[in-house]
Amino acid sequence: MDDATVRHRSLVVSLMANESKADEIPEELLSFPCEFQIKAMGKQVTGFDDRVREIVSRHLSGGRILDFRTRESGSSKYVSVSCTIEATSRRQLDAIYMDLNSENDILLTL
């Protein structure tokens, strides 16, 4: 993962709590299309990983998830799901994050 991707993710995470500042993310941080990993974390509930996959997939316009991984916390109380996609635009990424963050079971996105 390059430095621009790391900076973009940090900005996305910090701005999700204050969506009115989303327009302040500089466009030049990423060059599209690019591979981009999206991570969603939440409590371990039945179907959590399927729900994340469904949400991300609906924004891919016929594209596919390139890599999909799940990882449980040590206590198995929480789970993280990582999806690597071929991102086509900032608008697409914003839509994915907004959709993920609207779910009650998703506690954090990166």
C-alpha contacts under 8 A as a table, 3 or more apart, distances in Angstrom:
res1	aa1	res2	aa2	distance
1	M	5	T	6.39
1	M	6	V	7.03
2	D	5	T	5.49
2	D	6	V	6.55
3	D	6	V	5.08
3	D	7	R	6.17
4	A	7	R	5.13
4	A	8	H	6.12
4	A	29	L	5.13
4	A	30	L	6.21
5	T	8	H	5.06
5	T	9	R	6.19
5	T	29	L	6.93
5	T	30	L	6.48
5	T	36	F	7.68
6	V	9	R	5.22
6	V	10	S	6.28
7	R	10	S	5.14
7	R	11	L	6.25
7	R	29	L	7.38
8	H	11	L	5.13
8	H	12	V	6.12
8	H	25	I	7.70
8	H	29	L	6.20
8	H	30	L	7.44
9	R	12	V	5.00
9	R	13	V	6.11
9	R	110	L	6.25
10	S	13	V	5.23
10	S	14	S	6.19
10	S	110	L	7.73
11	L	14	S	5.16
11	L	15	L	5.92
11	L	25	I	6.95
12	V	15	L	5.13
12	V	16	M	5.99
12	V	22	A	7.71
12	V	110	L	7.47
13	V	16	M	5.46
13	V	17	A	7.72
13	V	109	T	6.93
13	V	110	L	5.86
14	S	17	A	6.50
14	S	18	N	7.67
15	L	18	N	5.03
15	L	19	E	5.73
15	L	21	K	6.36
15	L	22	A	6.10
16	M	19	E	5.33
16	M	22	A	7.73
18	N	21	K	6.10
18	N	22	A	7.62
19	E	22	A	5.27
20	S	23	D	7.30
21	K	24	E	5.49
21	K	25	I	7.81
22	A	25	I	5.98
23	D	26	P	7.86
26	P	29	L	6.09
27	E	30	L	6.68
27	E	90	R	7.56
28	E	31	S	6.74
30	L	34	C	7.67
31	S	34	C	6.49
32	F	87	A	6.68
32	F	88	T	5.40
32	F	89	S	5.92
33	P	86	E	6.37
33	P	87	A	5.45
33	P	88	T	4.53
33	P	89	S	6.87
34	C	86	E	5.45
34	C	87	A	5.37
34	C	88	T	6.88
35	E	84	T	6.55
35	E	85	I	5.56
35	E	86	E	4.53
35	E	87	A	5.96
36	F	84	T	5.43
36	F	85	I	5.43
36	F	86	E	6.27
36	F	87	A	6.07
37	Q	82	S	6.53
37	Q	83	C	5.49
37	Q	84	T	4.13
37	Q	85	I	6.36
38	I	82	S	5.62
38	I	83	C	5.20
38	I	84	T	6.22
38	I	85	I	7.87
38	I	109	T	7.35
38	I	110	L	6.04
39	K	80	S	6.72
39	K	81	V	5.54
39	K	82	S	4.35
39	K	83	C	6.38
39	K	109	T	5.48
39	K	110	L	5.03
40	A	52	V	7.26
40	A	80	S	5.65
40	A	81	V	5.31
40	A	82	S	6.60
40	A	100	L	7.53
40	A	106	I	6.41
40	A	107	L	7.57
40	A	108	L	5.86
40	A	109	T	4.45
40	A	110	L	6.56
41	M	78	Y	7.18
41	M	79	V	5.73
41	M	80	S	4.26
41	M	81	V	6.35
41	M	106	I	5.75
41	M	107	L	5.78
41	M	108	L	5.20
41	M	109	T	6.25
42	G	48	F	7.90
42	G	78	Y	5.56
42	G	79	V	5.69
42	G	80	S	6.59
42	G	105	D	5.78
42	G	106	I	4.70
42	G	107	L	4.87
42	G	108	L	6.77
43	K	77	K	5.88
43	K	78	Y	4.24
43	K	79	V	6.10
43	K	105	D	6.61
43	K	106	I	7.55
43	K	107	L	7.67
44	Q	48	F	6.97
44	Q	72	E	7.77
44	Q	76	S	6.88
44	Q	77	K	5.37
44	Q	78	Y	4.67
44	Q	79	V	5.40
45	V	48	F	5.68
47	G	50	D	5.10
47	G	51	R	6.10
48	F	51	R	5.19
48	F	52	V	6.38
48	F	105	D	7.59
49	D	52	V	5.21
49	D	53	R	6.22
49	D	70	T	7.18
49	D	81	V	6.23
50	D	53	R	5.07
50	D	54	E	6.09
51	R	54	E	5.04
51	R	55	I	6.21
52	V	55	I	5.20
52	V	56	V	6.19
52	V	81	V	7.27
52	V	100	L	7.22
53	R	56	V	5.32
53	R	57	S	5.91
53	R	83	C	7.61
54	E	57	S	5.16
54	E	58	R	6.26
55	I	58	R	5.52
55	I	59	H	7.22
55	I	96	I	7.14
55	I	99	D	6.85
55	I	100	L	6.69
56	V	59	H	5.70
56	V	60	L	7.04
56	V	83	C	7.89
56	V	96	I	5.97
56	V	100	L	7.89
57	S	60	L	5.33
57	S	61	S	7.99
57	S	63	G	7.76
57	S	64	R	6.85
57	S	65	I	6.98
58	R	61	S	7.04
59	H	92	Q	6.65
59	H	95	A	7.41
59	H	96	I	6.47
60	L	63	G	4.84
60	L	64	R	6.58
60	L	92	Q	7.96
63	G	86	E	7.61
64	R	85	I	6.91
64	R	86	E	7.90
65	I	68	F	6.81
65	I	83	C	6.36
65	I	84	T	5.96
65	I	85	I	5.01
65	I	86	E	7.66
66	L	83	C	7.30
66	L	84	T	5.35
66	L	85	I	5.38
66	L	86	E	7.37
67	D	82	S	7.72
67	D	83	C	5.63
67	D	84	T	4.96
67	D	85	I	7.26
68	F	81	V	7.22
68	F	82	S	5.67
68	F	83	C	4.68
68	F	84	T	6.59
69	R	81	V	5.69
69	R	82	S	5.16
69	R	83	C	6.70
70	T	79	V	6.85
70	T	80	S	5.59
70	T	81	V	4.46
70	T	82	S	6.36
71	R	79	V	5.56
71	R	80	S	5.25
71	R	81	V	6.57
72	E	75	S	7.78
72	E	76	S	5.30
72	E	77	K	7.46
72	E	78	Y	5.87
72	E	79	V	4.32
72	E	80	S	6.42
73	S	76	S	4.89
73	S	77	K	6.35
73	S	78	Y	5.26
73	S	79	V	5.87
73	S	80	S	7.92
74	G	77	K	7.81
75	S	78	Y	7.51
76	S	79	V	7.12
87	A	90	R	7.87
87	A	92	Q	7.07
87	A	93	L	6.96
88	T	92	Q	6.70
89	S	92	Q	5.21
89	S	93	L	6.60
90	R	93	L	5.07
90	R	94	D	6.05
91	R	94	D	5.09
91	R	95	A	6.15
92	Q	95	A	5.16
92	Q	96	I	6.31
93	L	96	I	5.10
93	L	97	Y	6.23
94	D	97	Y	5.23
94	D	98	M	6.04
95	A	98	M	5.12
95	A	99	D	6.06
96	I	99	D	5.18
96	I	100	L	6.11
97	Y	100	L	5.07
97	Y	101	N	5.96
97	Y	109	T	7.29
98	M	101	N	5.21
98	M	102	S	6.25
99	D	102	S	5.26
99	D	103	E	7.11
100	L	103	E	5.69
100	L	106	I	6.79
100	L	109	T	7.54
101	N	104	N	7.71
101	N	106	I	6.43
101	N	107	L	7.58
101	N	108	L	7.43
101	N	109	T	7.17
102	S	106	I	7.94
103	E	106	I	5.52
104	N	107	L	7.19
106	I	109	T	7.53
